[in-house]
């Protein structure tokens, strides 16, 4: 079960931590794909990037799900 993250006495949703991590992972993957010129092989780039972010977010929640509990 996901627990609230406490920072400075304020409780935040765990997604406040997980979303930036997933975004950075997706941005790094996007940078590598553009650097290697593989972005031309993707049929729908916007759909791919959104699904990549969702997959990275799911992976982050799975791996760090119990780490930030009180």
MMTF fields as JSON, N, C-alpha, C and O atoms, coordinates in Angstrom:
{
  "mmtfVersion": "1.0.0",
  "mmtfProducer": "UNKNOWN",
  "numBonds": 279,
  "numAtoms": 280,
  "numGroups": 70,
  "numChains": 1,
  "numModels": 1,
  "chainsPerModel": [1],
  "groupsPerChain": [70],
  "chainIdList": ["A"],
  "bondAtomList": [4, 2, 8, 6, 12, 10, 16, 14, 20, 18, 24, 22, 28, 26, 32, 30, 36, 34, 40, 38, 44, 42, 48, 46, 52, 50, 56, 54, 60, 58, 64, 62, 68, 66, 72, 70, 76, 74, 80, 78, 84, 82, 88, 86, 92, 90, 96, 94, 100, 98, 104, 102, 108, 106, 112, 110, 116, 114, 120, 118, 124, 122, 128, 126, 132, 130, 136, 134, 140, 138, 144, 142, 148, 146, 152, 150, 156, 154, 160, 158, 164, 162, 168, 166, 172, 170, 176, 174, 180, 178, 184, 182, 188, 186, 192, 190, 196, 194, 200, 198, 204, 202, 208, 206, 212, 210, 216, 214, 220, 218, 224, 222, 228, 226, 232, 230, 236, 234, 240, 238, 244, 242, 248, 246, 252, 250, 256, 254, 260, 258, 264, 262, 268, 266, 272, 270, 276, 274],
  "bondOrderList": [1, 1, 1, 1, 1, 1, 1, 1, 1, 1, 1, 1, 1, 1, 1, 1, 1, 1, 1, 1, 1, 1, 1, 1, 1, 1, 1, 1, 1, 1, 1, 1, 1, 1, 1, 1, 1, 1, 1, 1, 1, 1, 1, 1, 1, 1, 1, 1, 1, 1, 1, 1, 1, 1, 1, 1, 1, 1, 1, 1, 1, 1, 1, 1, 1, 1, 1, 1, 1],
  "groupList": [{"groupName": "UNK", "atomNameList": ["N", "CA", "C", "O"], "elementList": ["N", "C", "C", "O"], "formalChargeList": [0, 0, 0, 0], "bondAtomList": [1, 0, 2, 1, 3, 2], "bondOrderList": [1, 1, 2], "singleLetterCode": "X", "chemCompType": "L-PEPTIDE LINKING"}],
  "groupTypeList": [0, 0, 0, 0, 0, 0, 0, 0, 0, 0, 0, 0, 0, 0, 0, 0, 0, 0, 0, 0, 0, 0, 0, 0, 0, 0, 0, 0, 0, 0, 0, 0, 0, 0, 0, 0, 0, 0, 0, 0, 0, 0, 0, 0, 0, 0, 0, 0, 0, 0, 0, 0, 0, 0, 0, 0, 0, 0, 0, 0, 0, 0, 0, 0, 0, 0, 0, 0, 0, 0],
  "groupIdList": [1, 2, 3, 4, 5, 6, 7, 8, 9, 10, 11, 12, 13, 14, 15, 16, 17, 18, 19, 20, 21, 22, 23, 24, 25, 26, 27, 28, 29, 30, 31, 32, 33, 34, 35, 36, 37, 38, 39, 40, 41, 42, 43, 44, 45, 46, 47, 48, 49, 50, 51, 52, 53, 54, 55, 56, 57, 58, 59, 60, 61, 62, 63, 64, 65, 66, 67, 68, 69, 70],
  "secStructList": [7, 7, 7, 7, 3, 3, 3, 6, 6, 3, 3, 3, 7, 6, 2, 2, 2, 2, 2, 2, 2, 2, 2, 2, 2, 2, 2, 2, 2, 2, 2, 2, 2, 2, 2, 6, 6, 7, 4, 4, 4, 7, 1, 1, 2, 2, 2, 2, 2, 2, 2, 2, 2, 2, 2, 2, 2, 2, 2, 2, 2, 2, 2, 2, 6, 6, 6, 6, 7, 7],
  "xCoordList": [0.839, 0.0, 0.883, 1.875, 0.529, 1.297, 0.968, -0.194, 1.996, 1.842, 2.123, 2.789, 1.616, 1.872, 3.327, 3.914, 3.896, 5.265, 5.188, 4.465, 5.927, 5.905, 7.174, 8.281, 7.005, 8.125, 7.824, 6.876, 8.602, 8.413, 7.084, 6.528, 6.57, 5.307, 4.084, 2.961, 4.268, 3.16, 3.12, 4.16, 1.93, 1.773, 1.489, 0.627, 2.233, 2.068, 1.761, 2.082, 1.143, 0.914, 2.261, 3.164, 2.417, 3.685, 3.972, 5.117, 2.942, 3.165, 3.981, 4.552, 4.043, 4.888, 6.361, 7.159, 6.706, 8.069, 8.223, 9.244, 7.223, 7.347, 7.281, 8.008, 6.435, 6.284, 7.557, 7.909, 8.265, 9.517, 10.564, 11.321, 10.619, 11.572, 11.221, 12.101, 9.95, 9.512, 9.721, 10.096, 9.482, 9.691, 11.161, 11.473, 12.058, 13.49, 13.931, 14.739, 13.41, 13.746, 13.241, 13.95, 12.026, 11.475, 12.238, 12.461, 12.637, 13.4, 14.769, 15.245, 15.4, 16.701, 16.559, 17.394, 15.508, 15.27, 14.984, 15.466, 14.206, 13.908, 15.171, 15.358, 16.039, 17.296, 18.176, 18.77, 18.252, 19.065, 18.485, 19.234, 17.164, 16.543, 16.806, 17.056, 16.751, 17.017, 18.498, 18.856, 19.338, 20.785, 21.218, 22.117, 20.575, 20.896, 20.096, 20.24, 19.26, 18.384, 17.414, 17.098, 16.948, 15.954, 14.541, 13.575, 14.402, 13.066, 12.291, 11.063, 12.991, 12.312, 11.598, 10.679, 12.0, 11.41, 10.133, 9.445, 9.816, 8.616, 7.444, 7.523, 6.351, 5.227, 4.492, 4.321, 4.066, 3.369, 4.213, 4.154, 4.988, 5.957, 5.273, 5.724, 4.208, 3.528, 2.951, 3.07, 2.333, 1.796, 2.899, 2.746, 4.004, 5.135, 5.681, 5.97, 5.823, 6.382, 5.452, 5.917, 4.148, 3.195, 3.214, 3.224, 3.219, 3.235, 4.552, 4.576, 5.639, 6.933, 6.907, 7.412, 6.322, 6.2, 5.343, 5.691, 4.228, 3.344, 4.051, 3.914, 4.803, 5.544, 6.616, 6.789, 7.332, 8.339, 7.695, 8.261, 6.533, 5.834, 5.405, 5.543, 4.889, 4.506, 5.729, 5.649, 6.839, 8.064, 8.552, 8.986, 8.485, 8.912, 8.028, 8.527, 6.713, 5.799, 6.054, 6.017, 6.31, 6.565, 7.859, 7.893, 8.914, 10.207, 10.299, 10.927, 9.682, 9.794, 8.507, 8.361, 7.585, 6.265, 6.285, 5.471, 7.162, 7.181, 8.317, 8.486, 9.1, 10.297, 9.993, 10.703, 8.955, 8.692, 7.561, 6.903, 7.33, 6.279, 6.791, 7.995, 5.866, 6.228, 6.794, 7.147],
  "yCoordList": [-1.176, 0.0, 1.238, 1.298, 2.216, 3.445, 4.311, 4.474, 4.852, 5.703, 7.152, 7.411, 8.085, 9.501, 9.822, 9.246, 10.749, 11.21, 12.468, 13.4, 12.514, 13.669, 14.481, 13.987, 15.728, 16.651, 17.95, 18.65, 18.276, 19.512, 19.584, 20.67, 18.462, 18.451, 18.407, 18.362, 18.419, 18.347, 16.965, 16.393, 16.434, 15.131, 15.309, 16.093, 14.567, 14.608, 13.21, 12.208, 13.168, 11.899, 11.328, 12.092, 10.025, 9.439, 9.731, 9.637, 10.079, 10.408, 11.684, 11.919, 12.512, 13.708, 13.302, 14.04, 12.16, 11.639, 10.792, 10.877, 9.977, 9.003, 9.638, 9.212, 10.64, 11.243, 11.909, 11.69, 12.708, 13.277, 12.218, 12.383, 11.14, 10.07, 9.427, 9.203, 9.132, 8.531, 9.492, 9.069, 10.776, 11.762, 11.845, 11.924, 11.827, 11.875, 10.621, 10.703, 9.476, 8.244, 8.286, 7.873, 8.78, 8.889, 9.921, 9.721, 11.018, 12.039, 11.517, 11.82, 10.738, 10.148, 9.16, 9.132, 8.355, 7.414, 8.149, 7.755, 9.208, 10.011, 10.644, 10.68, 11.144, 11.743, 10.708, 11.003, 9.514, 8.455, 8.074, 7.894, 7.948, 7.606, 8.671, 8.343, 9.935, 11.012, 11.073, 11.378, 10.792, 10.815, 9.713, 9.916, 8.552, 7.421, 7.44, 6.537, 8.452, 8.592, 7.425, 7.019, 6.894, 5.833, 6.387, 5.636, 7.68, 8.244, 8.236, 8.322, 8.135, 8.081, 6.754, 6.677, 5.716, 4.393, 4.202, 3.193, 5.146, 5.055, 5.617, 6.711, 4.844, 5.224, 6.445, 7.44, 6.375, 7.493, 7.924, 7.304, 8.969, 9.382, 9.828, 9.471, 10.59, 11.087, 9.938, 9.935, 8.973, 7.82, 7.007, 6.507, 6.878, 6.131, 6.806, 6.133, 8.125, 8.835, 8.788, 8.662, 8.885, 8.787, 7.384, 7.226, 6.372, 5.005, 4.686, 3.923, 5.259, 5.082, 5.685, 5.079, 6.878, 7.504, 6.657, 6.48, 6.135, 5.315, 4.04, 3.618, 3.43, 2.212, 2.515, 1.752, 3.612, 3.99, 4.355, 4.065, 4.981, 5.302, 4.024, 3.922, 3.057, 1.779, 1.071, 0.495, 1.108, 0.489, 1.179, 0.512, 2.502, 3.263, 2.96, 2.775, 2.908, 2.59, 1.17, 0.92, 0.249, -1.138, -1.251, -1.929, -0.593, -0.724, 0.073, -0.378, 1.248, 2.119, 2.171, 3.046, 1.27, 1.316, 1.341, 2.047, 0.616, 0.571, 1.338, 1.284, 2.048, 2.715, 3.979, 4.293, 4.712, 6.005, 5.933, 6.94, 4.78, 4.668, 5.214, 5.303, 5.564, 6.216, 5.248, 5.637],
  "zCoordList": [0.0, 0.0, 0.0, 0.727, -0.805, -0.866, 0.346, 0.717, 0.94, 2.115, 1.719, 0.717, 2.507, 2.269, 2.594, 3.51, 1.832, 2.056, 2.894, 2.542, 4.005, 4.895, 4.672, 4.883, 4.244, 4.034, 4.764, 4.411, 5.757, 6.497, 7.219, 7.378, 7.656, 8.37, 7.473, 7.975, 6.166, 5.223, 4.599, 4.271, 4.437, 3.804, 2.313, 1.915, 1.508, 0.068, -0.447, 0.192, -1.597, -2.265, -2.698, -3.041, -2.69, -3.145, -4.619, -5.061, -5.368, -6.773, -6.937, -8.002, -5.894, -5.933, -6.071, -6.649, -5.553, -5.663, -6.916, -7.599, -7.225, -8.309, -9.697, -10.594, -9.896, -11.219, -11.735, -12.895, -10.938, -11.463, -11.796, -12.753, -11.025, -11.318, -12.655, -13.486, -12.864, -14.122, -15.289, -16.383, -15.062, -16.12, -16.518, -17.706, -15.549, -15.866, -16.617, -17.542, -16.229, -16.939, -18.384, -19.301, -18.585, -19.933, -20.758, -21.952, -20.127, -20.838, -21.253, -22.347, -20.388, -20.738, -21.89, -22.794, -21.86, -22.949, -24.25, -25.312, -24.167, -25.356, -25.919, -27.135, -25.043, -25.476, -26.194, -27.232, -25.638, -26.26, -27.621, -28.581, -27.714, -28.991, -30.052, -31.212, -29.663, -30.616, -30.966, -32.103, -30.018, -30.247, -31.22, -32.037, -31.127, -32.008, -33.309, -34.133, -33.502, -34.672, -34.818, -35.937, -33.721, -33.754, -33.627, -33.76, -33.372, -33.215, -34.528, -34.518, -35.66, -36.958, -37.175, -37.991, -36.467, -36.644, -35.831, -35.99, -34.975, -34.139, -34.938, -35.496, -34.983, -35.819, -35.261, -35.965, -34.025, -33.366, -32.172, -31.11, -32.341, -31.326, -30.039, -28.95, -30.141, -28.938, -28.11, -26.884, -28.77, -28.049, -27.405, -26.29, -28.107, -27.565, -26.312, -25.323, -26.346, -25.2, -23.998, -22.866, -24.223, -23.116, -22.521, -21.301, -23.375, -22.866, -22.173, -21.207, -22.653, -21.991, -20.592, -19.647, -20.451, -19.144, -18.204, -17.036, -18.707, -17.879, -17.434, -16.286, -18.337, -17.976, -16.936, -15.985, -17.106, -16.123, -14.784, -13.73, -14.813, -13.569, -12.85, -11.631, -13.594, -12.992, -12.409, -11.324, -13.106, -12.617, -11.346, -10.405, -11.312, -10.141, -8.938, -7.828, -9.155, -8.054, -7.557, -6.352, -8.465, -8.071, -7.262, -6.234, -7.722, -7.05, -5.752, -4.794, -5.712, -4.542, -3.726, -2.872, -3.965, -3.325, -1.818, -1.223, -1.17, 0.282, 0.914, 2.133, 0.13, 0.641, 1.423, 2.377, 1.043, 1.661, 2.68, 2.94, 3.249, 4.26, 5.6, 5.838, 6.436, 7.706, 8.693, 9.806]
}
